[in-house]
Amino acid sequence: AAVKDAIAVYTDVWASMGQEKERAVRQDAFGPFQVNAELMANCPNAAFMHCLPARRGEEVTDEIIDGRQSVVVTQAANRMHLQKGLLAWLLGHR
């Protein structure tokens, strides 16, 4: 499998905002690449990451995004702190 020995598996939504009309086509095209238990079994120590929001059942299954390998909550919290720090830096360097 492509993820064998991976330390992280990262995915994103298949159809972003503004691409809703392409959603069905993208689901058909990307369906075989869904992050699910079968895929993650090939890298049992890898972290699962997603930039959120996720479309559960499409690019990732509930079992994975809510499972032990998922770090999406920590990832989102870290992003918030980074964004706050960046904003403070930008406002302080006018």
Secondary structure, DSSP 8 states (H G I E B T S, - for coil): -TTTT-SEEEE--SS-TT-GGGHHHHHHHHGGG-B-HHHHTTSTT-EEEE-S---BTTTB-HHHHTSTTB-HHHHHHHHHHHHHHHHHHHHHT-
